[in-house]
């Protein structure tokens, strides 16, 4: 006597793929910025030379969570929600501290500053999207 194993295939909505891909792409750009600090020019090198260790740690948490959350979303894991929230919170801390207390705009220029603000917006929107997918019982 054999037992039949029923497997259910959960279809991922098209927008889930788009949200995960765009978020991963944005965070890959952020990771590239972290690893290639010398591309920021002389002002950027001087700026990051004085970057506190605590902010480096927050930045690494932000990048790691921002890259892991889309993978968890594609895996339909409920852990995508808290991981995306951690990424959004870490990005918010970085933006508040570096724009509020560090001379980020002048040191890195408008293009880099706008990119960083865009990462913050994407992080918050992605965390909200993950939460909405969890509320729709798509994540388990």
C-alpha positions in Angstrom: 0.0 0.0 0.0 1.5 3.3 -1.0 0.5 6.7 0.3 0.1 9.4 -2.3 1.8 12.6 -1.5 -0.1 15.6 -2.5 1.9 18.6 -3.2 0.5 22.0 -3.9 2.1 24.5 -6.1 1.8 28.0 -4.9 1.8 30.4 -7.8 3.7 33.6 -7.1 2.0 36.7 -8.5 4.0 38.5 -11.2 4.3 41.6 -9.0 6.1 39.6 -6.3 8.9 38.8 -8.8 9.1 42.4 -9.8 9.3 43.7 -6.2 11.9 41.1 -5.3 14.0 41.8 -8.4 13.9 45.6 -8.1 14.8 45.5 -4.4 17.6 43.0 -4.9 19.0 45.2 -7.8 18.9 48.4 -5.6 20.6 46.6 -2.7 23.3 45.1 -5.1 24.1 48.7 -6.0 24.3 49.6 -2.3 26.6 46.6 -1.7 28.8 47.7 -4.6 29.0 51.2 -3.0 30.1 49.6 0.3 32.8 47.5 -1.3 34.0 50.2 -3.7 34.3 53.2 -1.5 37.2 54.5 -3.5 34.8 55.3 -6.4 33.2 58.1 -4.3 36.0 60.4 -5.2 38.4 62.3 -2.8 35.5 63.7 -0.8 33.9 60.3 -0.4 37.2 58.7 0.7 37.7 61.4 3.4 34.0 61.1 4.4 34.2 57.3 4.8 37.6 57.4 6.5 35.9 59.1 9.5 32.8 56.8 9.3 32.1 55.4 12.8 32.4 51.6 13.3 28.8 51.6 14.6 27.5 53.1 11.3 29.6 50.5 9.3 27.8 47.8 11.3 24.4 49.3 10.6 25.2 49.6 6.9 26.2 46.0 6.8 23.0 44.9 8.5 21.1 47.1 6.0 22.8 45.5 3.0 22.6 41.9 4.3 18.9 42.2 5.3 18.2 44.1 2.0 19.7 41.2 0.0 18.2 38.4 2.0 14.6 39.7 2.2 13.9 39.4 -1.5 15.2 35.8 -1.5 12.9 35.1 1.5 10.0 36.7 -0.3 10.6 34.5 -3.4 10.7 31.5 -1.1 7.4 32.6 0.3 8.8 32.7 3.8 7.1 34.7 6.5 10.6 35.8 7.6 10.6 38.2 4.7 8.5 40.6 6.7 10.8 41.1 9.7 14.0 40.9 7.6 12.6 43.6 5.3 11.6 45.7 8.3 15.2 45.4 9.7 16.6 46.6 6.4 14.2 49.5 6.4 15.0 50.4 10.0 18.7 50.2 9.4 18.4 52.4 6.3 16.3 54.9 8.2 19.0 55.1 10.9 21.7 55.6 8.3 19.8 58.3 6.5 18.9 60.2 9.7 22.4 60.0 11.1 24.4 60.8 7.9 22.1 63.5 6.6 21.3 64.9 10.0 24.7 64.9 11.6 27.2 64.1 8.9 27.8 66.4 5.9 26.7 63.7 3.5 25.2 65.8 0.7 28.3 68.0 0.4 30.8 65.2 0.8 29.3 62.7 -1.6 27.3 64.9 -4.0 23.7 65.0 -5.1 23.7 61.9 -7.2 24.9 59.6 -4.5 22.7 61.3 -1.9 19.6 60.9 -4.1 20.5 57.2 -4.7 20.7 56.7 -0.9 17.4 58.4 -0.4 15.9 56.1 -3.1 17.2 53.1 -1.2 15.4 54.3 1.9 12.2 54.7 0.0 12.5 51.3 -1.7 13.3 49.7 1.7 10.2 51.1 3.3 8.0 50.2 0.3 9.4 46.7 0.1 8.8 46.1 3.9 5.2 47.3 3.4 4.8 45.0 0.3 6.1 42.0 2.3 3.7 42.8 5.1 0.8 43.0 2.6 1.8 39.6 1.1 1.8 38.1 4.6 -1.7 39.6 5.3 -2.9 38.0 2.0 -1.6 34.6 3.5 0.9 34.2 0.6 3.8 33.8 3.0 4.0 31.0 5.4 
